């Protein structure tokens, strides 16, 4: 029993490290300050993007830019898919779809994702993004992530 | 209260003002292009290393294309309306046909292809590389706000004349 817990603890730590390495390797994710929430702070893998006034898309409301919310969710989907893969290949986004449920206020964003299926070539991923509470998401997304080798790998070494 | 006539500021002027005062647009370097004869809205984004998705800065991160598509589609809806109505993106989908290389500016070409009383439908092509190949296609729906903020009020909020 104890041994199983230790092993899952090690797996979780390894997963955490791989995700952190991916976030570090994506320049635009670094620019946005996207980070993994410390596993001691949360039971689940969750992500955080701190508020910055440069992320505002509508200065009249004000509200975060929809593209920033979408980018955050894409980073989450790609990083978590990468962390699951045994191959050292950067996963690529095939498509991404988002529903905006409410205005993203000028404050921090949080997200978590669920990998619905990992096939030989494509993974189906769902992403939830919230501000005040996970029960009131500001946006929901889904993505198909290409996980097999592709022509662009030669140009784009993994982290 | 200021009672400026809506004729004082055109929708094109407001679009320029909006772009000028959009912090996210300034942050990534998004530029509004001059209106073309086809009536489509165009934006340009020069490559910068921090916009990339890989350590070698070979490709734009996909989210950068999404930001452009969202902004360009919103602009296309404004132009189709011909007057200022606050809009909100309801949903948007993007298909990545090929990675967007960072060897030239990204260009977004958007149009609003259907307008109802409360919903606008828009689509956008994102062109990349020296040959301007289609790198991604985005489709989105926008809610038109029922509130009536006048174009002059919106413009004065954004800092007056362009």
Interface residues (C-beta under 8 A of the other chain):
Chain A: X25 X26 X27 X28 X29 X30 X31 X53 X54 X55 X56 X57 X58 X59 X60 X64 X65 X66 X67 X68 X70 X71 X72 X74 X75 X90 X92 X93 X94 X95 X96 X97 X98 X99 X100 X103 X152 X155 X156 X157 X159
Chain B: X21 X22 X23 X24 X25 X26 X27 X49 X50 X51 X52 X53 X54 X55 X56 X57 X58 X59 X61 X62 X63 X64 X66 X67 X68 X69 X70 X71 X86 X88 X89 X90 X91 X92 X93 X94 X95 X96 X99 X149 X154 X157 X158
